[in-house]
Amino acid sequence: MGSAFGERSGAHDRAGSHWTAVAVGLALVAVLALVAVAGHVVPLLGSTTCPPGGAPGACTRILFLGNSYTATNDLPAVVRRLAASAGRQVETVSVAPGGQTFAGHAVDRGSLDALGGSRWDVVVLQEQSQIPASVTARQTQMAPAAATLVDLARAMGAQPILFETWGHRDGWADLRLDYGSMQAALIDGYEQVGLRLGVPVAPVGRAWASVVVAHPEVGLWGPDGSHPSAAGSYLAACVLFGAILGADPREIRDEGGLPADVARWLRAAAADVTVR
């Protein structure tokens, strides 16, 4: 697939890597304070909101493995802040270099150190923005690497969750997909992999599509038509809140700096796809 899967930020994919690092990931036992990711030093324990020795279930520790979709607007921090506003204690850490893929995370030392170096309750897995929309790439790249990451997360006692993303505002010209058809393909891709691996899906893309129809004026995309605006990240965080914690996003009291009515619409859209 090559550079056809590059994020619009200009970062290059790491698709096509082999999944030979499973044994390495399982063997990691040292707790690392820092890990080099994409040329930068990123603290693995940047959010220390979970008190040591706390009661089981009192605080949820979440590791995000993604790329610029996760890093933009610091989505993990938004999840943490929204959870706090609803009276839920959450600690978040992320490894999210631009353009990273599941295949890349499955062999990346930083990702494997993060997975094996601490105790996580949940591991959120976010694939590159186009790969799940291509049946071929999904089968040859996403699914095998997802299986590796899911196995690693489970081996560490964590619940893996797939972070279903949104289509590009202008679709994907290479496959002649407009936004709607790209979004449908992404939803199908994540659902198929989730079913195959027995992993729940946080349906951010579904909520995104509903807001695009009901409130197109909100503007979920940033200027590049790919990465999220502040409203887009808020919506994603609300869905993740519901999917990870099993809570109603309408409990959230933090409006994320958005107009009150917009934040209310986004929380409602998140509740529609997460509350059963």
Residue pairs with C-beta under 8 A, 6 or more apart in sequence:
1 13
1 15
1 16
1 131
1 134
1 136
1 137
1 141
2 13
2 15
2 16
3 12
3 13
4 130
4 174
5 13
5 15
5 101
5 128
5 130
5 131
5 137
6 12
6 13
6 99
7 13
7 67
7 68
7 98
7 99
7 128
7 129
7 226
7 227
8 168
8 224
8 225
8 226
8 227
9 68
9 98
9 99
9 224
9 226
9 227
10 98
11 67
11 68
11 97
11 98
11 99
11 100
12 99
13 99
13 101
13 104
13 128
14 99
14 100
14 101
14 103
14 104
14 108
15 101
15 103
15 104
15 128
15 131
15 137
15 141
16 103
16 141
17 101
17 103
17 104
17 106
17 107
17 145
18 107
19 103
19 106
19 107
19 144
19 145
19 147
19 148
20 107
21 106
21 107
21 112
21 148
22 106
22 148
22 151
22 152
24 112
25 112
25 115
25 116
25 152
26 116
26 152
26 155
27 116
28 112
28 113
28 115
28 116
28 117
29 116
29 117
30 113
30 117
31 117
31 118
32 44
32 113
32 114
32 117
33 43
33 44
33 45
34 41
34 42
34 43
34 44
35 41
35 42
35 44
35 95
35 109
35 110
35 113
35 114
36 42
36 110
37 95
37 96
37 97
37 110
38 97
38 98
42 95
42 110
44 93
44 113
44 114
44 117
44 118
45 93
45 118
46 93
47 76
47 77
47 80
47 91
47 92
47 93
48 91
49 59
49 80
49 84
49 89
49 90
49 91
50 59
50 60
50 61
50 89
50 91
51 59
58 89
59 89
59 90
59 91
60 83
60 88
60 89
60 90
60 91
60 121
60 122
60 244
60 245
61 90
61 91
61 92
61 93
61 118
61 119
61 120
61 121
61 122
62 76
62 79
62 90
62 91
62 92
62 93
62 120
62 121
62 122
62 123
62 124
62 244
63 92
63 93
63 94
63 95
63 114
63 115
63 118
63 120
63 122
63 123
63 124
63 158
64 70
64 75
64 76
64 92
64 93
64 94
64 95
64 96
64 123
64 124
64 126
64 163
65 94
65 95
65 96
65 100
65 105
65 111
65 114
65 115
65 123
65 124
65 125
65 126
65 149
66 94
66 95
66 96
66 100
66 124
66 125
66 126
66 163
67 96
67 97
67 98
67 99
67 100
67 101
67 126
67 128
67 129
68 96
68 97
68 98
68 99
68 227
69 75
69 126
69 129
69 165
69 227
69 228
70 76
70 94
70 96
70 124
70 126
70 163
71 94
71 96
71 97
71 98
72 222
72 227
72 228
72 233
73 228
73 230
73 233
75 94
75 228
75 233
75 236
75 237
75 240
76 92
76 93
76 94
77 92
78 233
78 234
78 236
78 237
78 256
79 90
79 92
79 237
79 240
79 241
79 244
80 90
80 91
80 92
81 254
81 256
82 234
82 237
82 238
82 241
82 252
82 254
82 256
83 89
83 90
83 241
83 245
84 90
84 254
85 252
85 253
85 254
86 241
86 247
86 251
86 252
86 253
87 251
88 241
88 245
88 247
90 245
93 114
93 118
95 105
95 108
95 110
95 111
95 114
96 126
99 128
100 108
100 128
101 127
101 128
101 131
101 141
101 142
101 145
102 125
102 127
102 128
102 131
102 141
102 142
102 145
102 146
102 148
102 149
103 141
103 142
103 144
103 145
104 111
105 111
105 125
105 145
105 149
106 145
106 148
106 149
112 152
115 123
115 149
115 152
115 153
115 156
116 152
116 156
119 156
119 157
119 158
120 153
120 156
120 157
120 158
121 158
121 159
122 158
122 159
122 160
122 161
122 244
123 149
123 153
123 156
123 158
123 159
123 160
123 161
124 161
124 163
124 202
124 240
124 244
125 146
125 149
125 150
125 153
125 160
125 161
125 162
125 163
126 162
126 163
126 165
127 142
127 146
127 162
127 163
127 165
127 190
129 165
129 168
129 226
130 137
130 168
130 172
131 137
131 138
131 141
131 142
131 189
132 138
132 142
132 164
132 165
132 185
132 186
132 189
132 190
132 193
133 167
133 172
133 175
133 177
133 182
133 185
133 186
133 189
134 175
134 185
134 189
135 189
138 189
138 192
138 193
142 189
142 193
143 193
143 196
146 162
146 193
146 197
146 199
147 197
149 160
150 160
150 197
150 199
153 159
153 160
154 160
159 200
160 197
160 199
161 199
161 200
161 201
161 202
161 243
161 244
162 190
162 193
162 194
162 199
162 200
162 201
162 202
163 202
163 204
163 236
163 240
164 186
164 187
164 190
164 191
164 201
164 202
164 203
164 204
164 205
164 206
165 186
165 190
165 204
165 205
166 183
166 186
166 204
166 205
166 208
166 209
166 220
166 221
166 228
166 232
167 177
167 179
167 180
167 182
167 183
167 185
167 186
167 205
167 208
167 209
168 179
168 182
168 221
168 225
168 226
169 179
169 221
169 225
169 226
170 178
170 179
170 225
171 177
171 178
171 179
171 180
171 181
171 182
172 182
175 182
177 185
179 212
180 209
183 205
183 208
183 209
186 205
187 203
187 205
187 206
187 209
190 201
190 205
191 201
193 199
194 200
194 201
200 243
201 243
202 239
202 240
202 242
202 243
202 244
202 274
203 239
203 243
203 273
203 274
204 235
204 236
204 239
204 240
206 273
207 235
207 238
207 239
207 266
207 269
207 270
207 272
207 273
208 220
208 232
208 235
208 236
210 269
210 272
210 273
211 218
211 220
211 235
211 265
211 266
211 269
212 220
214 265
214 269
215 262
215 265
218 231
218 262
218 265
218 266
219 229
219 231
220 228
220 229
220 231
220 232
220 235
221 227
221 228
221 229
221 232
222 228
222 229
222 232
228 235
228 236
230 256
230 257
230 258
231 256
231 258
231 262
231 266
234 256
234 258
234 263
234 266
235 266
235 269
235 270
237 256
238 249
238 252
238 266
238 267
238 269
238 270
238 271
239 249
239 270
239 273
239 274
241 247
241 249
241 252
241 270
242 248
242 249
242 270
242 271
242 273
242 274
242 275
243 274
248 271
248 274
248 275
249 267
249 268
249 270
249 271
249 274
249 275
250 267
250 268
250 271
252 267
255 263
256 263
258 266
